[in-house]
Amino acid sequence: MILTTNPSSLDLALAELQRAQPGARLVQELAPGVWRVALPQHFYVLAEQWRRQPPIFARHICPVLAEISLPDGDEVISVLQAVIADFVDLVDPSLSFSVQTRLFGVTPLKPFTVNQALAAAMQQQTGAPLDVRQPEQILSVVIHEQMAYLGLSLVIHNLSDWAGGVRRFAREEGQISRAEFKLLEALEVFRITLPPYGLALDLGAAPGGWTRVLHKLQQYITAVDPASLHPSLKQERTIRHKRMTAEEYLAQGADAFDFIVNDMRQDARDSARLMVQYAPYLFPDGAALMTFKLPENGRRAIIKHAFNILQSAYTIADARQLFHNRSEITVYLRRLPITEEVRYKMVRMA
């Protein structure tokens, strides 16, 4: 298969892979963070395992069912189209499909050209409907120098709907920071739907990128940060700025919220303790989203410790290193019912 991860997290992604399939090994680096991998079992065994319990650091996977040595010149497309015949029996004609092409190394090819040619061949030979926006199955094509690696899989088995897990958003007029992309990607990947006109709390909000995203989603936001928010947010009636630290706001008596977000730059364990303290201020069906800032060393131990702290008050619904994360991961939390036992654990952990 082909595995994609943040290059700085390769060791952690490899550890996840080898826990899932002992004996799996890296074979060849095709580009930074993109590796050809040898598996001791079939790709679909791993893919189904990871569909049920996604890894944190492996961002995208796709099978390699055919390896093709490509000729020079204009024959490349026709050679790739000829391979489609080998996949006909694997295609479910009742499910929509798309072609995702990634090119690495020196090649005159363009992804759109390959996608268009192979999609036409696939439609002609299988009758499956093409849907590039919400496909149900993917023909993955990875080309490195003169070699092409092709595979077919369900989208749900690739960890991400996007080729290589690369989810890009268009920069909008009025955008405050690139951090907005992190929140947009997290809401999409974790399939978080916010209630109409819900109450949201943004801890460490300045300069206000996440506050702006929540405002666009029609939330009433309490933005907590001693620093100033971007001037464009100051006149919005649905945004209340508390110019204080998260600890000070907690001490004065916080309100109750549907959704709490925390992208503060602090040790992941301290951030987890803060989130535990805020758990009683989430409505019973409330959710939270936070990032763990990770140092270069000791990341696994820090994540485990922070998870242990959070589990006194939350269910960890998901955790991923998303495309727009750098030296961090994003964690999606659901509040536990606050029983006496949970309350005791929360106090002890906080």
C-alpha positions as CSV (number, residue, x, y, z in Angstrom):
1,M,0.0,0.0,0.0
2,I,0.9,3.7,0.0
3,L,0.9,5.4,3.4
4,T,0.9,9.2,3.9
5,T,1.7,11.0,7.1
6,N,3.3,14.2,8.4
7,P,7.0,13.6,7.7
8,S,7.9,14.7,11.3
9,S,5.5,12.0,12.6
10,L,6.7,9.1,10.5
11,D,8.0,7.2,13.6
12,L,4.6,7.4,15.3
13,A,2.7,6.4,12.1
14,L,5.0,3.4,11.6
15,A,4.4,2.4,15.3
16,E,0.6,2.5,14.6
17,L,1.0,0.5,11.5
18,Q,3.2,-2.2,13.2
19,R,0.8,-2.5,16.1
20,A,-2.0,-3.1,13.6
21,Q,0.0,-5.4,11.4
22,P,3.2,-6.8,13.0
23,G,5.7,-7.3,10.2
24,A,4.6,-4.4,8.1
25,R,7.6,-2.5,6.8
26,L,8.5,0.7,4.9
27,V,9.9,-0.1,1.4
28,Q,10.4,3.1,-0.4
29,E,10.0,6.8,0.2
30,L,8.2,8.4,-2.7
31,A,8.1,11.9,-1.3
32,P,8.4,13.4,2.2
33,G,5.8,11.6,4.3
34,V,4.7,9.3,1.4
35,W,5.9,5.7,1.6
36,R,5.4,2.5,-0.2
37,V,4.7,-0.2,2.4
38,A,4.9,-4.0,2.4
39,L,2.0,-5.6,4.4
40,P,2.0,-9.2,5.8
41,Q,-1.8,-9.3,5.3
42,H,-4.1,-7.9,2.7
43,F,-4.7,-4.2,2.6
44,Y,-8.4,-4.5,3.3
45,V,-7.7,-6.3,6.6
46,L,-5.8,-3.2,7.9
47,A,-8.2,-0.8,6.2
48,E,-11.2,-2.3,7.9
49,Q,-9.4,-2.3,11.3
50,W,-8.5,1.4,10.9
51,R,-12.0,2.2,9.7
52,R,-13.4,1.0,13.0
53,Q,-10.6,2.6,15.1
54,P,-8.7,5.3,13.1
55,P,-5.0,5.9,13.8
56,I,-3.8,9.3,14.9
57,F,-0.8,9.8,12.7
58,A,-1.4,7.8,9.6
59,R,-3.3,10.3,7.5
60,H,-4.1,8.4,4.3
61,I,-3.7,4.9,2.9
62,C,-4.5,3.3,-0.4
63,P,-3.9,-0.2,-1.8
64,V,-1.4,-1.1,-4.5
65,L,-2.9,-3.8,-6.7
66,A,-0.9,-3.1,-9.8
67,E,2.7,-1.8,-10.4
68,I,3.4,-0.5,-13.9
69,S,6.6,0.5,-15.4
70,L,5.8,3.5,-17.6
71,P,7.2,4.2,-21.1
72,D,8.6,7.5,-22.2
73,G,6.6,9.8,-24.5
74,D,2.9,10.0,-25.2
75,E,2.1,6.3,-24.6
76,V,1.8,6.7,-20.8
77,I,-1.9,7.5,-20.7
78,S,-2.8,4.6,-23.0
79,V,-0.7,2.2,-20.9
80,L,-2.5,3.4,-17.8
81,Q,-5.9,3.1,-19.5
82,A,-5.1,-0.5,-20.5
83,V,-4.7,-1.4,-16.8
84,I,-8.3,-0.4,-16.0
85,A,-9.4,-3.8,-17.5
86,D,-7.6,-5.5,-14.5
87,F,-9.9,-3.6,-12.1
88,V,-13.3,-4.1,-13.8
89,D,-14.2,-7.1,-11.6
90,L,-13.4,-5.1,-8.4
91,V,-15.6,-2.1,-9.3
92,D,-19.1,-2.0,-7.9
93,P,-21.1,-0.4,-10.8
94,S,-23.8,0.8,-8.4
95,L,-21.4,3.0,-6.4
96,S,-20.0,6.3,-7.6
97,F,-16.3,6.6,-8.1
98,S,-13.5,9.1,-8.6
99,V,-9.9,8.9,-9.7
100,Q,-7.2,10.4,-7.4
101,T,-3.8,10.9,-8.9
102,R,-0.6,12.0,-7.1
103,L,2.6,12.6,-9.0
104,F,6.1,12.6,-7.5
105,G,9.5,13.1,-9.0
106,V,10.2,14.4,-12.5
107,T,7.2,13.8,-14.9
108,P,5.5,15.7,-17.6
109,L,2.1,14.4,-16.6
110,K,-0.6,16.5,-14.9
111,P,-3.0,15.0,-12.3
112,F,-6.1,16.3,-14.1
113,T,-5.0,14.7,-17.4
114,V,-4.6,11.3,-15.8
115,N,-7.8,11.6,-13.8
116,Q,-9.8,12.5,-16.9
117,A,-8.4,9.7,-19.1
118,L,-8.8,7.0,-16.4
119,A,-12.2,8.1,-15.3
120,A,-13.4,7.9,-19.0
121,A,-12.0,4.4,-19.3
122,M,-13.5,3.3,-16.0
123,Q,-17.0,4.6,-16.9
124,Q,-16.8,3.0,-20.3
125,Q,-15.8,-0.4,-19.0
126,T,-17.9,-0.6,-15.7
127,G,-20.8,1.9,-16.1
128,A,-20.1,3.2,-12.6
129,P,-21.2,6.8,-12.1
130,L,-18.4,9.4,-11.8
131,D,-18.7,11.8,-8.8
132,V,-15.6,13.7,-7.9
133,R,-17.2,15.5,-5.0
134,Q,-18.6,12.6,-2.9
135,P,-17.3,9.3,-4.4
136,E,-17.9,6.0,-2.7
137,Q,-15.0,4.2,-4.3
138,I,-11.6,5.5,-5.4
139,L,-9.1,4.5,-8.1
140,S,-5.9,5.7,-6.5
141,V,-3.0,6.4,-8.9
142,V,0.5,7.2,-7.5
143,I,3.2,7.9,-10.0
144,H,6.8,8.2,-9.0
145,E,9.4,8.7,-11.8
146,Q,8.7,5.9,-14.2
147,M,6.6,3.7,-11.9
148,A,2.8,3.8,-11.4
149,Y,1.0,2.2,-8.5
150,L,-2.7,1.7,-8.8
151,G,-5.3,0.4,-6.4
152,L,-9.1,0.4,-5.9
153,S,-10.8,0.9,-2.5
154,L,-13.9,2.2,-0.8
155,V,-13.4,5.8,0.3
156,I,-14.1,4.7,3.9
157,H,-11.0,2.5,3.8
158,N,-8.6,5.4,2.8
159,L,-8.8,7.3,6.1
160,S,-9.4,10.5,4.2
161,D,-11.7,11.4,1.3
162,W,-8.8,13.5,-0.2
163,A,-5.8,12.2,-2.1
164,G,-3.0,11.9,0.5
165,G,-5.3,13.4,3.1
166,V,-4.5,16.8,1.6
167,R,-7.6,18.9,2.4
168,R,-7.2,22.5,1.1
169,F,-9.6,25.3,1.7
170,A,-9.8,28.5,-0.4
171,R,-8.6,31.6,1.4
172,E,-11.5,33.9,2.1
173,E,-11.8,37.6,2.2
174,G,-11.7,38.6,5.9
175,Q,-9.8,35.5,7.0
176,I,-7.9,36.3,10.2
177,S,-5.4,33.4,10.4
178,R,-4.4,30.1,8.8
179,A,-5.5,28.5,12.1
180,E,-9.1,28.7,10.7
181,F,-8.3,25.9,8.3
182,K,-7.5,23.6,11.3
183,L,-11.0,24.1,12.7
184,L,-12.7,23.8,9.3
185,E,-10.9,20.5,8.7
186,A,-11.7,19.2,12.1
187,L,-15.4,19.9,11.9
188,E,-15.4,18.1,8.5
189,V,-13.3,15.1,9.5
190,F,-15.0,14.5,12.8
191,R,-18.4,15.2,11.2
192,I,-19.3,17.7,13.9
193,T,-22.6,19.5,13.4
194,L,-23.2,22.5,15.6
195,P,-26.8,23.4,16.8
196,P,-28.4,26.4,15.1
197,Y,-27.6,29.5,17.2
198,G,-25.6,27.4,19.7
199,L,-23.4,28.7,22.5
200,A,-19.7,28.3,21.9
201,L,-16.7,29.0,24.0
202,D,-13.3,29.8,22.4
203,L,-10.5,29.5,24.9
204,G,-7.3,31.4,24.0
205,A,-9.2,33.0,21.2
206,A,-6.9,35.9,20.0
207,P,-6.5,37.0,17.3
208,G,-9.9,35.3,16.6
209,G,-9.6,32.9,13.7
210,W,-11.6,30.1,15.3
211,T,-14.1,32.7,16.7
212,R,-14.6,33.9,13.1
213,V,-15.3,30.4,11.9
214,L,-17.8,29.8,14.7
215,H,-19.4,33.1,14.0
216,K,-19.9,32.2,10.3
217,L,-21.6,29.0,11.6
218,Q,-24.2,31.1,13.4
219,Q,-22.9,30.5,16.9
220,Y,-23.0,32.9,19.9
221,I,-19.4,33.0,21.0
222,T,-17.7,33.8,24.2
223,A,-14.1,34.5,23.2
224,V,-11.7,34.3,26.2
225,D,-8.2,35.8,25.9
226,P,-6.4,38.7,27.6
227,A,-5.1,39.8,24.2
228,S,-7.2,41.8,21.6
229,L,-9.4,40.2,18.9
230,H,-9.1,41.2,15.3
231,P,-10.9,44.6,14.7
232,S,-13.3,42.9,12.3
233,L,-14.9,40.9,15.2
234,K,-15.3,43.8,17.7
235,Q,-18.7,45.0,16.4
236,E,-20.3,41.6,16.0
237,R,-23.2,41.3,18.4
238,T,-23.0,37.5,18.7
239,I,-19.4,37.7,19.9
240,R,-18.6,38.5,23.6
241,H,-14.9,39.1,24.4
242,K,-13.7,38.3,27.9
243,R,-10.3,40.0,28.3
244,M,-8.9,37.5,30.8
245,T,-7.3,34.2,31.0
246,A,-9.2,30.9,30.8
247,E,-8.4,30.3,34.5
248,E,-9.8,33.8,35.5
249,Y,-13.0,33.2,33.5
250,L,-13.5,29.9,35.3
251,A,-12.9,31.5,38.7
252,Q,-15.5,34.2,38.1
253,G,-18.1,31.5,37.1
254,A,-18.3,30.4,33.5
255,D,-21.5,30.1,31.6
256,A,-22.8,26.8,30.0
257,F,-22.0,26.0,26.4
258,D,-22.9,23.6,23.6
259,F,-19.3,23.6,22.2
260,I,-15.9,24.4,23.7
261,V,-12.8,24.8,21.6
262,N,-9.2,25.2,22.8
263,D,-6.2,25.9,20.6
264,M,-4.1,27.4,23.3
265,R,-0.3,27.2,23.1
266,Q,0.5,25.3,26.3
267,D,1.6,21.8,27.4
268,A,-0.9,19.2,26.3
269,R,-1.3,17.9,29.8
270,D,-2.0,21.4,31.3
271,S,-4.5,22.0,28.5
272,A,-6.2,18.7,29.3
273,R,-6.5,19.6,33.0
274,L,-8.1,22.9,31.9
275,M,-10.6,21.1,29.7
276,V,-11.5,18.8,32.6
277,Q,-12.2,21.9,34.7
278,Y,-14.5,23.2,32.0
279,A,-16.4,19.9,31.5
280,P,-19.2,20.9,34.0
281,Y,-19.9,23.9,31.9
282,L,-20.8,21.8,28.8
283,F,-24.4,21.0,28.3
284,P,-25.1,17.2,28.7
285,D,-24.9,16.6,25.0
286,G,-22.1,19.1,24.5
287,A,-18.8,18.5,22.7
288,A,-15.3,19.9,22.8
289,L,-12.4,20.3,20.4
290,M,-8.8,20.9,21.4
291,T,-5.3,20.7,20.0
292,F,-2.3,19.0,21.8
293,K,0.9,21.0,21.2
294,L,3.6,18.3,21.0
295,P,7.4,18.7,21.6
296,E,9.9,16.9,19.4
297,N,10.6,14.2,22.0
298,G,8.4,12.1,24.3
299,R,5.2,12.7,22.2
300,R,3.7,9.3,22.9
301,A,4.0,9.5,26.6
302,I,2.6,13.1,26.6
303,I,-0.4,12.0,24.5
304,K,-1.1,9.0,26.8
305,H,-0.9,11.2,29.9
306,A,-3.1,13.9,28.5
307,F,-5.7,11.2,27.3
308,N,-5.7,9.8,30.9
309,I,-6.5,13.2,32.3
310,L,-9.3,13.9,29.8
311,Q,-10.9,10.5,30.3
312,S,-11.9,11.6,33.8
313,A,-14.5,13.9,32.2
314,Y,-14.8,13.0,28.5
315,T,-15.1,10.2,26.0
316,I,-12.3,10.7,23.4
317,A,-14.4,10.4,20.3
318,D,-11.5,10.8,17.9
319,A,-8.0,12.1,17.6
320,R,-6.0,12.9,14.4
321,Q,-3.0,14.7,13.1
322,L,-4.9,16.5,10.4
323,F,-3.4,18.0,7.2
324,H,-3.5,21.5,8.7
325,N,-1.9,20.4,12.0
326,R,1.8,20.7,12.3
327,S,3.5,19.7,15.6
328,E,0.2,18.9,17.2
329,I,-2.9,16.7,17.0
330,T,-6.6,17.6,17.2
331,V,-8.8,15.8,19.7
332,Y,-12.6,15.6,19.6
333,L,-14.3,15.1,23.0
334,R,-17.8,14.2,24.2
335,R,-18.8,15.0,27.8
336,L,-19.4,12.1,30.2
337,P,-22.5,12.2,32.3
338,I,-21.4,13.9,35.6
339,T,-22.0,11.2,38.2
340,E,-20.5,11.4,41.6
341,E,-17.7,9.1,40.5
342,V,-17.0,11.3,37.4
343,R,-17.1,14.4,39.6
344,Y,-14.5,12.8,42.0
345,K,-12.2,11.9,39.1
346,M,-12.6,15.4,37.6
347,V,-11.6,17.1,40.9
348,R,-8.6,14.7,41.3
349,M,-7.3,15.2,37.8
350,A,-7.8,19.0,37.8
